[in-house]
Amino acid sequence: MIENETVAAANRPMLGRRGLFGLAAAAAVLPAFAPRAFADAAPADAVAAIRAFNDALIASMKAGKAQDFNRRYAALAPVVDRTFDLQSVLAVSVGPRWNSLPADQQAKLLDAFRRYTVASYVANFNNFTGQSFTVSPDVRAAGTEQVVVSSKLVPASGDPVDFGYVMRQTPQGWRVVDVLADGSISRVATQRSDFRSLLARGGGDALIASLQRKAADLSGGALA
């Protein structure tokens, strides 16, 4: 939801500014907050989902490079699936053209995007030096259908890095649809620009090939 430098200051060996959706981030303004009552009504499982995701990242970091990439990928992939609404993220990033793509191409794009997303986390969260995460229990409303769950990556030394997980309720529960680095920088915003540029030049096949190459590079060829 890749290639940015968001948490480099917090843990440069562990994660450069390449997060979930893998693009140089661009600033985006949060939607106007809805009344506080909406935030209070948001189920606690929105917060619980981010806590579970952070726990999985810590486990991946502790496993580190000593463990085979594919094993760490297999451990983290189902957690990413439970945490993120990757199909919605991809559809928004592709834009109106998404609905005109053939169903088989949509499926290939989603598979490539999922592999790239998981590979990004596995590759970046691969070194444990005492880091921890905190998650605020105070959920903010963003618009009328979304909430923002705030989390911090706390290094063993140095300043923490803020993340805001924009979440929306789905039939499967609350799922992340964007990640706000430093609390306000939307990864989906720049991803949208880059994806649409690739689509304009080479269509869906060009975007699929790009995502596949990046996943292969991140995995050191394990996902080739």
SULDA-V535319 format. One record per run of one state. SS is the DSSP state (hx for helix, st for strand, lp for the rest). FROM is the first residue (numbers start at 0). TO is the last residue. If there is no record, write none. Layout:
# SULDA-V535319
SS|FROM|TO  SS|FROM|TO
This chain:
# SULDA-V535319
lp|0|6  hx|7|10  lp|11|24  st|25|26  lp|27|34  hx|35|40  lp|41|43  hx|44|62  lp|63|67  hx|68|82  st|83|83  lp|84|84  hx|85|99  lp|100|101  hx|102|123  lp|124|130  st|131|134  lp|135|138  st|139|141  lp|142|144  st|145|153  lp|154|159  st|160|169  lp|170|171  st|172|180  lp|181|183  st|184|185  hx|186|217  lp|218|223
